[in-house]
Each structure stands twice: as structure tokens, then as C-alpha cells.
């Protein structure tokens, strides 16, 4: 593995205040959160592959809204968990929750969605994806030479295999925490070696004084966490714009 399976740190979350501007609706027969600029006539989209909290996490919706404002095209958060997000009320453990969200089950969900998306949106010109923690694994197949997406981003990934990373050919930016038991220094180095070997266009951002999950689940009242989350977001926006050859502008919030 180039990043380890979900552990207790994946269930740590600080909920953010704010009201998402988008809405939940069916897209290609899958429940999705779509930003307020969603349109079936759009030619560009950003897809969010969520962590174990899925559509339930308001933080992810707020970040999606910010991406939509900065990038100028719709963002779609797919319910890759089929209405079964991980709960922190003590009713679940990863041992009990995990079997219903195995790679076989979740890959089937994303494949069905994107097969339908290709049919429904045949004239798109640019498709990007970002995978948070658990979601990075399921973004990876769409960044291969045959994959539908043009560019990707991983934020503190988990559960990505050597083979999955080795198959990636599309540009990839990785936002990493120094304090991460799932994506350790050794695994970051291993990942860099694989991407370098394959001549993938990549970028690593490494932040000290933050831990796994900082980009969408961190405590933004902590200055180091807020800085890292904002810097990671800005770099992701610039990454998507650069590979789209769009003039960089991250002023809009």
C-alpha cells in the first residue's frame, strides 16, 4: 500500500459553521450534492470523492461551494457511500461499517455513475476530481490513461494501493499532513518515487503541525490548521486552473 486503510483518525472531525448554497439532487441516478452553479449544459465539472462522512459532512459542501466560486464551474459531491455514512455516535466501528463499503462495492458505484455521466454529458471539455481520505482510492482509477478525468487531487489519502498509484498518468497534487499514520513519511516517499518513475506531473504539499483530515475535518480555530487548509485549497484551485489553462484567480470566495 502507498497509504494505509482507514483508522480511528479518519473519524475525527470538527464541524464547521455555515449554510451550503447548493442542493441534493439525483445526477445519473445517484444522490449528489451539486453547487448552485450546476447546469446540465456545463462543459467542465469538479467531482468530489468523499471521506467516510459522505454527503452528511457540511464541511465538504462548504468547500465544494468555494471551489465552484473560484473555478467558475459546477462541483458535484457524489454519494459513494449510498446513504450510509460513518457515524461517530458509537453505533459504528470501521470493522462493522467497512464491509458494506469495500473496494468492490464502492468501485461499482463510481463506475456506474461515470458510465452514465459519459452518456448524459458527452460534450464535456474538462473534468477534475478530488479525493479526501477514503475517497482518494476511488478517484485513482479515473486518473489512469483510460480514465475519464483530466486531473486530480488527493488530500491525506488512505487505502491507495501501489498498483492503483502506479496506474495513474494524469496530473496529481497531494496535500499531506506531517502527523499522519495512514500516509507516513515512508509512504509519501514511496508514492513520490512511483509518480516520478512514471513521469506523472505531480506536486506534494506537506504541512507540519497538522494531522490527517486537516483539509475538511480540521479545527479551523487553530491557526496552523486554518493556514494549512487554506493553502491546500488554494494550491488545489491553482492546480485545476493550470491544467485547464485557465488564468489563475482565487480571489472569489
N, C-alpha and C positions, 0 to 999 in steps of 0.2 A: 504494500500500500504506500502511496505517496501522502496520504492523510488518513488518520485513524477513524473508526466508526464513532457515531455519537456517544457521548458520555454525559455525566452529570452537568458539566459546564454548558452543555447545549440547552439546558432547561433553565438557566439563569437569565432573568430578564428584568429590566426596569422599564415600566410602561411610560410612554410619553404622552403629554397633553396635546390636544389638537383635534380638529374635526376634518377627516378626509373629504376632499372635494368630489371624488369620483363616486362610482356606484358598483354594486354587484349585479352582474348580468351573465347570461349564457353567451359564450363565444365558442362556436364549433362544438356545441353540446356539453361544454364544461363550464361549471361556475367559475367566474373570474371577477377580479376587481379591475375595472377599467377607469382610467383617468378621465377628467372632464372633457378633454380634447379628443376622446375616442371617436373615430369615424370609420365606417367601412370603406370609405374612399381613400383613406390614408395609404401612403406608399411606403412609409417607414414605421417600424414598431420596435419597442424595447420590451422584452419578456423577462419577468422576474420568476426565478425558481426559488421558492421559499425555504426557510428553515423549518423545523418541526412544528412551529406555531401556525404555519399556513396563513389562510385568509383572516384568522382571528386576531392577528397582531396588528394593532393600529399603527405601530411604528413603521412597519413595512409600507403601509398605504401612504403614510405621510412622506416617506422617502420617494415613493413612486410619483406622488404629486410633484415633488421638487424636480425629479428627473424630467417629467413631462414639461414643466415650465422652462427648464434650462435647454432641453433638447428641441422642443417645439413639435414633437410628435407623440402619439399615444404610447402609454405604458400599460401592459397587461400583466397582472399577477394571476397566475393560473393556480387553481386548487388542485395541486398534485397530490394532496392528501385525501381527496374525495370526502370532504366534510368531517374528517376525523383528526383534528389537530391534537398535538400533545397537550395535556393539561397538567398544571402544577399544583392541583388541589389535593394531591396524594392518591388519587384514584388510578394513576398510571405509573408504570416504570417503563424504561426502554425495553426491558425484557418482555413485557406484556404488549406494549404498543408496536414494537418493531416488526413482528411477523406480518402484520397487515400492511406494512409499508416496505416490503422487501424490494430489492432492485428489480426483480421480475415484475412485480405488481406496478411499481411506480414507473418503470420504463414503458410498460404497456400503456399507461395513462398518457404520458407525454407523446409517445409515438402516435397514438390515435388522434390526439389533439392536433399535432403538426401535420399529419396526413390530411386531416380535414381542412386545416388552415391553408395549405398549399392549393387546395381546390377552391376554397372560398375567396382567397386573396391571391390570384395568380399573377398580378402585376406589381407586386412589391419590388422596391429597389434597394432596400437596406433593412436588415434585421439584426438586432443586437440582443444579447442575453446577459443577465447577471444572476449568479447562483450564490446564495447565502448558506454557509454551513452545509447542512443536509442537501440543499438544492444543487450545490456545485456538481455533485456526482451525476445528476440527471441532466444538467446542461452540457456536460462534456461530450456526449455522443453527437450533439448538434454543432460542434465546432471541429469536426473531422472534415476531410476533403469532400465527403459526400453529404455532410451535414447542411441543414437548411440555413443556419445563421452565419452572418458575416464576421462577427467579432464578439468577444466575450469578456466577462469579468468574474473572478472568484473573490469572495470575501470570506476570510477564515474558513477554508473548505474542510470538509470531513468526508471520509469514506471513499475517496477517489483512488482507484487502483492504478498501479504502474501502467497497465495496458491501456486504460482509459486516457491517462495523460499522454502516453506515447502516441496515441492515435490523433491527438489534436494538431491541426495545421493552421487554424485561424488565429488571428492576434488575440492575446490574452493578457489582462492585467490582474495581478493578485494583490489584495490588500490583507496584510498579515499582522498578527499580534505577536509581540515578543514572548508574552506569557501564554502559551497555547500548547496544551498537552496533546492536541489532536494534529496540529501542524507544527511540529517541533523544528528546531534549527536543522537537525539532521534530515528531516523530511523536506524542508524548504530547499536545502542544498541538493538533495536528490531530485526534486522537481525541477530546479533550475538546470541541472545537468541534462535532464531529459529534453527540456524545451530547447536548450542550447544545441544539443546534438541534432535535433530535428530542424534547426534553423527557424523556429517559430518566432514571430515578432512578439516579444513579451516584455513585461515590466513588473518588478516586485516593489511594493511599498511595505516597509517594515516599521512598525511603531512600538517604541518602548513604553513602559508604564501603562499598558492596556492588556486586556486578556481576550480570549476567544469570545466572539459575538459582539465586539465593540461597535461595529458599524450600524447595527439596527437594534441591538438589545442592551447597549451600554448605558451607564448613568451619566447623562449629559450635564449634570450639575458638577461633575468632576472635570476640571479644566483640561487635563491630559486626555481624557476620553472624548470630550467635546472637540478638541483640536483634531484628534486622530480621525474621528468620524467625519468631520467637515473636510479634512484634507483628502481622505479616501474618496468621499463623494465627489469632490472637485476633480480629482485625478480620473475617476471613472467617467465623468462627464466629458472631460477633455479627450480621454481615450476614444470614446464613442464618436466624438466630433472629428477627431483627427483621421480616423479610419473611414469616416464618411466624407472627408474632405470639406467639412462644414467649418466656417470661421468660428473660432473659439469665443464663446461668450457665456460666462457662468454668473452673470450679474442678476438674472431674474430668479426669484425665489418662489 
